[in-house]
Amino acid sequence: MGPLEERMILSGMHTVADIFCCCCGDNVGWKYESEHEKDQKYKEGKFVLER
């Protein structure tokens, strides 16, 4: 997992960490580490995989 960073996503500002393939090292998505808005707290600890 990459370092934590603040990122603006469609649903607002989030603290995330990029995640990488353990075989090739490509970026495959991110993990929500913490949320700034109460209505987004359900995302904490969840992963997003991109194509």
Backbone hydrogen bonds in HBPLUS format (Angstrom, degrees):
<---DONOR---> <-ACCEPTOR-->    atom                        ^
c    i                          cat <-CA-CA->   ^        H-A-AA   ^      H-
h    n   atom  resd res      DA  || num        DHA   H-A  angle D-A-AA Bond
n    s   type  num  typ     dist DA aas  dist angle  dist       angle   num
A0002-GLY N   A0018-ASP O   2.79 MM  16  5.00 169.5  1.80 149.1 151.8     1
A0005-GLU N   A0016-VAL O   2.85 MM  11  5.56 148.3  1.95 155.9 166.4     2
A0016-VAL N   A0005-GLU O   2.91 MM  11  5.56 164.5  1.93 162.2 160.1     3
A0007-ARG N   A0014-HIS O   2.78 MM   7  5.39 162.8  1.81 161.2 167.3     4
A0014-HIS N   A0007-ARG O   2.91 MM   7  5.39 157.9  1.96 144.2 151.1     5
A0009-ILE N   A0012-GLY O   2.87 MM   3  5.25 177.6  1.87 144.2 144.5     6
A0012-GLY N   A0009-ILE O   2.75 MM   3  5.25 167.0  1.76 131.0 132.5     7
A0015-THR N   A0034-SER O   3.07 MM  19  5.19 170.1  2.08 161.9 159.3     8
A0033-GLU N   A0015-THR O   2.82 MM  18  5.52 156.9  1.87 149.9 155.6     9
A0034-SER N   A0015-THR O   3.29 MM  19  5.19 159.5  2.34 132.5 136.0    10
A0017-ALA N   A0031-LYS O   3.03 MM  14  5.31 144.2  2.16 140.6 151.5    11
A0031-LYS N   A0017-ALA O   2.81 MM  14  5.31 151.7  1.89 144.7 153.6    12
A0019-ILE N   A0029-GLY O   2.95 MM  10  5.42 162.5  1.99 125.9 126.4    13
A0028-VAL N   A0019-ILE O   2.92 MM   9  5.91 162.6  1.96 144.4 150.2    14
A0021-CYS N   A0026-ASP O   2.82 MM   5  5.38 156.3  1.88 152.2 159.0    15
A0025-GLY N   A0021-CYS O   2.95 MM   4  4.76 135.7  2.15 120.5 132.2    16
A0050-GLU N   A0028-VAL O   2.84 MM  22  5.70 163.6  1.87 141.8 147.4    17
A0030-TRP N   A0048-VAL O   2.99 MM  18  5.39 145.7  2.11 142.0 152.8    18
A0048-VAL N   A0030-TRP O   2.80 MM  18  5.39 158.8  1.85 165.5 170.7    19
A0032-TYR N   A0046-LYS O   2.89 MM  14  5.57 159.7  1.93 164.5 170.6    20
A0045-GLY N   A0032-TYR O   2.70 MM  13  5.42 158.5  1.74 153.2 155.6    21
A0040-GLN N   A0037-GLU O   3.05 MM   3  5.43 160.7  2.08 113.2 119.2    22
A0041-LYS N   A0038-LYS O   3.27 MM   3  5.41 170.7  2.28 110.9 113.6    23
A0043-LYS N   A0040-GLN O   3.06 MM   3  5.91 169.9  2.07 128.0 131.2    24
A0044-GLU N   A0041-LYS O   3.13 MM   3  5.67 159.1  2.17 118.0 123.4    25
A0046-LYS N   A0043-LYS O   2.93 MM   3  5.42 160.0  1.97 143.5 144.2    26
